Amino acid sequence: MSYTVANWVWHLIGFVLILLFCLPSAYYARLEQRFATHRAIAVNDIVRAGYRLGDGEVRPLPDADLDQIVAWFNAAAFIQKQPAPRHNNPPASIVLDLANGEQVEILASQPDLDIRRTSGRKKVVYWAKQDELAGYLQKLCAARPHLAERE
């Protein structure tokens, strides 16, 4: 075997090894995104957006805030799964109904957030951290008396 043939054989072996290691890694990354607990959402996927204060009535969320809320939600850091939200009746929550039938509730929980994703009968509750979104929910809680006076 000449030097050039041996060189090409080793290059070919190296290429095959790279493929063998890279393809499973890329596939694992896709699986990880698909089955992740905290999955990103797109503004276009939201059918209905609202907020709920302590009284339980869902009011429409201002359209101007929706883009920022989705950006904050997607930037939130997943902490851990929980069996149930830390508060039975949170002072404020944001409710997002998605086109695929899933509902995402962002619940105020001092100092972070509880997120409840409901798809059919399956519910997943987890704890997440995003300071700006938690601050937005706290402002909703603080605005509650003013909202009641206007109505």
Helices and strands as residue ranges (DSSP letters): H 3-34, G 43-45, E 46-53, E 58-60, H 63-75, E 77-82, E 92-98, E 103-108, E 113-119, E 122-129, H 131-142, H 144-150
